[in-house]
Amino acid sequence: MKANLKTHEHIGLFLMFAGATWFGFGIYGTLLAANRLLLSEVPLISGKELLIFPIFYGLGALMLAFGQIELKEALPGKGRKK
């Protein structure tokens, strides 16, 4: 079976999936850090651990944006030659 998606559309879909996954990891890490407040004698995150949030949220947002750029050609009526 042959798909009618072009290579850049596959790349766009993969970037959207990877970006949403990285964004989900960021949300998960945020919730774990917030739950540290509820536990006794567990130190809060500080220092280099705080770099986790911009890495996950930043890379997730970039991948989502790049995926949307790649998929603009996949919209009906845009860039299709008949």
N, C-alpha and C positions, 0 to 999 in steps of 0.2 A: 504494500500500500504506500502510495506516495503522497506526502503532505504538500500543500501548496504554499507553505511558508518559506520565505527566503532566509538565508543564513543570518542576516542582521536581525530578523524578527525572532529567531531562536535565541540569539544572544540577548536581545531585549527582554524576552521572557525569563531567561536565566537570571539576568541582572535584577529584574523585579522580584523574583523568588529569593535570591540571595540577599537583597536589600531588606526585604520584609523579615527574613530570618535574623539578620544582624540587628535590626530594630527590635525584634522580639527578645533577643539575648540582652539588649540594653534594658528593656522593661523588666525582664526577669532579675537582672543584677540590681536594678533600682529597688525592686520589692524585697530582695534579700537584704540589702543594706538598710531598708526601712524597718525590717523585722528585727534587726540587731538591737534596736531601741527597746524591744519588748523582753529581750533575754537579759538575765542578770549576769554581771561580770564578763560580758563580751565587749571588747573594745569596738568603737565605731571606726569606720573606714577613714583613712587619712593618708596624706602623702601620695606615694605613687599609685596607691589603689584608686585614687580619684580619677586617674587617667582612663580607667575602664569606661566611664560614661561617655566622654567625648569620642572615644574610639568606636564604641558600638553605635551610638546615635549618629555620629558624623559619617562613618562609613555606610551605615544603613541608608541615611538620607541621600548620600552621593550615588549609591547604587540604584536606589529608586529613581532618582532624577535621570541618571544615564539610561536606565531601562525605558523610561518614558520617552526619552529622545529617540532611542532606537525603534520604539514601537509607533512613532508618529507616522511612519510610512505604512503601517499595517491597518490604519483606519480606512474604512470603506470610502472609495472615491478619491483617495489621495495617492498619487504616485503609481497607480496601476495603469498599464497600457494594455489595451485589448487588441 
